[in-house]
């Protein structure tokens, strides 16, 4: 994109190859790049997302994982470029850095999760407010499910309490009604409180459906009791 202000939103770029420069390139451009998924793309010369020649796009709520950038990083900023990078996951860059800045480029990086990139998370720039470096805990990368697990550190930790990345929560432990990461008697109490005392619902709702029949009722309480105390089958849909 050159000398424009395009809006690019809600796309998936998977296993593409950029022979020259970047999979997504900004040159003297602004615009918004939001809620996109970029995984396993290969940039043979520079970066997965490149900002060049005084570019200043808003890069917000995207997920980048397992991309290969031959010389710079998953996001590269060059020649006086100043993108705003916010609420974005940049993880597992296979060859270079997470975010790379050079030649009087000063990206503003806030509320991002930049983690486990081959040569380091940052070069020529520093993380700003709200940034973390932690495993984002995707649901199932083997099947390209990049929604967030219930206990992902990216849930609710973006600017203003939004999620970091392109997607929200998409998986949880079936039977973990109270969302603490384990299944025990506290989940039985939580379901009883929800069903009979007007207590809070499981979050996400599916976590309370222990027997996977599409509803939450006393049968789920009985299922958990059977699992925990009588050797019954574990929850799991």
N, C-alpha and C positions, 0 to 999 in steps of 0.2 A: 504494500500500500504506500503510495507516494503522494504527498501533499494533499491529504484528504482527512476526513474526520468520520470514518465509517464506524458503525456499531456492529460488532460481531458477538453474537450471544447464543448460548445453548447448542453448541456443536460438539461433535466428537471427532477428533483427529487421531487415528490409531494406525500405527505401523506404516506411516508414510516416509518417504525419503526426499530430502531437499538436497539437490546436488550442489546448488550455489546459495550461499548465505543461510537463510533460516526457513523453517517450516511456516512461520508467520513473521513477516517483516514489515517494520514501519520505517519509512524514510521521509523526513520533514513532515511527519504526520501526527495527528492526535487521535481523537476517537475513543471508543470504549470497547474493551475486550473482556467479556464477562460470562460467567457460568459455562465455561467450556472445559472439556476433558481432553487432555493431550497425553497419550501414553504410547510408549515404545516407538516414538518417531526418531528418525535418524537424520541429523543435519551434518552433511559431509564436510562443511567448511566452518560454520560459525556456531549457531545457536538454534534452539527450538523456537524461542520468541526473540527477535532481534529488534532493537530500537536504535536507529541511526540518524545522524544529520539533524539535530535539534528536534527530535521527536519527543512527544510528551503524552502518550496515551494513558488512559486509566485502565489498569489491568486488575480486575477485581473478581473475587470468588471463582477462581479457576482451580483445577486440579492437574498438576503435571507429575507424572510418575514414570520412571524407567525409560526416560528419553536419553538419546545419545547425541551429544554435541561435540564435534571433533576438536574445536580449539578454545572455546570460551566457556559457555555454560548454558543451562536450561533457559535462563533469561539473560541476554547480553545487552549492555547499554554502551554506545560508542558515539563519539563526536558530539559532545554537548547535548546529550539527551537526558531528559528528566522525567521518566514515567513515574506514575503513582502505582505502586504494587501493594494491593491490600486484600486481606481475607483470602489469601491464595496459598495452596499447598504446592511446594516445589520439593519433591522427594526422589531419592534413588537415581539421580543423574549418573549415567553409567561411565562417563569419561572425564567430565570436567567439573566445574563449579555449579552451585545452585543458581546464584545471581552474580554476574560479573559486570563491573563498571570500569571504563577507561576513557581517556582523552576528554577530561572535563565533563564527564557525565555524572549526575548526582541523582540517582533514583531515591524516591521516598518510599520506604518499606515499612508498612505497619500491619499488625495483626495477621502475620503470615506464619505458617509452619514450614520452615526450611530445614530439611533433615536428611542425613545420610547420603550426601552427594559426594561423588568419587574423590575430588580434589579438595573439598571443603564446601561449606555452605555459602560463604561470601568472599568476593575478591574485589577490592577497591570500593567497597561500600559497607555499611553497617546496618544491623537491624534497628528498627525504631520501636515505637510504643506497641506493646501487645504481642510482639513476635515471640514465638516459641521454637524449639527444636526437639521434636519428639515424634515417635512413630505415630502416624495419623490413624492407624488401625482401620484399614478398609475392610469391607465385609468379605470379599472373595476376589482377589486379583486374578486368580487362575481362570475365572469365568468373566473377567472384566467388570466385576461389580465393585464400583468405586464409591458406593454409598458408605457411610461411616457406621462403624460398630457402636453399639449403645454406650460404650465407655471410652470412646475416642476423645483424646484431649482437644480435638478441634470442634467439639460440640459446644456451642454457646460461648466460645472464647474469641470470636471475631469482634469487630468494632460494633458497639451498641448491643452486644449479646447475640449477634447472628452467628451462624456456623462458618468456620473456615473451610474453603473448598467449594467445589461446584455443586455438591449434593448434601443432603441432610442425613439423618439416621436411617439405616435401611436393614439392620439386623440386630438381634439381641439374643440373650440366652432364654430359650423357652422355659418358663417356670420361674424365672428370676423376677418375680412380680415387683419387688421393691427396688430393683435396679442397682444392687450393691455388688454385682459380679459373682455372687455365689448363690446356690440354691440350698436353703435350710429352713428351719421352722419359722424364721422371721417372714418368709414368703407366704407361708400358710396364714400367719396372723394378718399379713397385709391384705391377702385376698378376702379373708373373713371380714376385715374392717371395710373393705371396698363393697362387698356384696350385701352386708347386713347392717353396717353402721354409717353408711353414707361417706366412707372415707375416700381418699383420692384414688383415681384409676391408675392402673399400671402404665408406665411410660417407657417404650411405646405400648400400646394396648395389647399387642400380640404376645408380649412377655408373660401376661397372665393366663394365656390359653395353654395350660400345661398338657392337656390331652389332645390338643390340635384338632378340635372339632369345629372351630370357627366361632365359638361363643365362650364367654367366661361365666361360669356358674359353680354350684356346689360340687359338680363332678370334677372340676379342676382342683378343688381343695382335697377331695378324696384321692385324686391321682397323686398329688404331692405327698400326702400322708402315706400312701401305699409305697411310693418310691423311697421316702426317707426312713420309714420305720418297719416296712414289711418286706423289703427287698424287691419291690415291683420295678417295672421298666422305667428308665429315665425319661424326663420330658424331652421333646425334640420333634420339630416339624420338618 
